[in-house]
Amino acid sequence: MAEGQLWGIPAGVDLWVMYYNKDLFDRYGIPYPEPKWTWDDFVDTILSVRHVGEGIFGCLTDDTLFPFALVYQHGVGS
């Protein structure tokens, strides 16, 4: 209860948050992510900041469900 009202989050909702390193974007002169980004924009950007020899991989996720976001966005399972 909050302010006399019942609040809740429906079961089955997955919240996805992307964090990014502004210093890394600044170092390589890459614009920060924008809400209108496509997956192509995302991939182009992570490849632009990737420098494996320096231990910079562009994208890291510990969420095993991340690949499914790509699949669902392209209509599979809908």
C-alpha positions in Angstrom: 0.0 0.0 0.0 1.2 3.5 -0.9 -0.8 6.6 -0.1 -3.9 4.5 0.5 -3.7 2.8 -2.9 -2.6 -0.7 -3.8 0.4 -0.8 -6.1 2.0 -3.7 -7.8 4.0 -5.0 -10.8 2.3 -7.7 -12.9 4.0 -11.1 -12.8 6.1 -11.8 -15.9 7.3 -8.3 -16.5 11.0 -8.1 -17.5 12.7 -4.7 -17.0 15.7 -4.2 -19.2 18.3 -1.6 -18.4 21.4 -0.7 -20.3 24.3 1.0 -18.5 27.1 2.4 -20.5 30.5 3.9 -19.8 30.4 7.6 -20.7 34.2 7.9 -20.4 34.6 5.2 -23.0 32.2 6.9 -25.4 33.9 10.2 -24.8 37.4 8.6 -25.4 36.3 7.4 -28.9 34.1 10.4 -29.8 31.0 8.2 -30.0 27.6 9.8 -29.3 25.7 8.5 -26.3 22.8 6.0 -26.8 19.5 7.4 -27.8 16.0 6.0 -27.3 15.5 5.7 -31.1 18.5 3.4 -31.5 18.0 0.3 -33.6 19.8 -3.0 -33.0 22.1 -2.0 -35.9 23.0 1.2 -34.1 23.8 -0.8 -31.0 26.0 -3.3 -32.8 27.8 -0.6 -34.8 28.5 1.2 -31.5 29.8 -1.8 -29.5 32.1 -2.7 -32.4 33.4 0.9 -32.4 34.4 0.8 -28.8 35.7 -2.8 -28.8 39.4 -3.1 -28.2 40.0 -6.6 -27.1 43.8 -6.1 -26.5 42.9 -3.5 -23.9 40.2 -5.7 -22.3 37.3 -3.6 -23.8 34.7 -5.8 -25.4 31.9 -3.3 -26.2 29.1 -5.2 -24.5 28.9 -7.4 -21.5 25.8 -9.1 -20.1 25.4 -11.6 -17.4 21.8 -12.1 -18.3 21.3 -15.3 -20.2 18.0 -14.0 -21.5 19.6 -11.1 -23.4 19.7 -13.0 -26.8 16.0 -13.6 -26.5 15.4 -9.8 -26.6 16.8 -9.9 -30.1 14.7 -12.9 -31.1 11.4 -11.5 -29.7 12.0 -8.1 -31.3 12.1 -9.8 -34.7 8.7 -11.4 -34.2 9.6 -14.9 -33.0 7.3 -16.1 -30.3 4.7 -13.4 -30.9 
